[in-house]
Amino acid sequence: MRTEVPQAVRHLMDEAHRTQLQLRLALTEDKVDAAKAKALFEKVQDLRGKRARWRFEENLKRAQTAP
C-alpha cells in the first residue's frame, strides 16, 4: 500500500537532499570550514528526523485502521 506524500514532506525531502549535497561539497574544500560542515550536518539530521517522524505517524495510522 502506497501512501501519498504531502507537499510539505516532499519539500523536506528535497531540502534534505540539497543540504546533503552542500555538505558533501563543503567537505571537499581544501580548507574545510568545520562550523559550516557541522551546521549542514545538523540541518540534514533535523530534516531526516522530521521525515522519519511523518513516516512513523503514517505507519501508526495504517496499523490502527487495519482490519
Buried (B, 14 or more C-beta within 10 A) or exposed (E): EEEEBEEEBEEBBEBBEEBBEBBEEBEEEEEEEEEBBEBBBEBBEEBBEBBEEBEEEBEEEEEEEEE
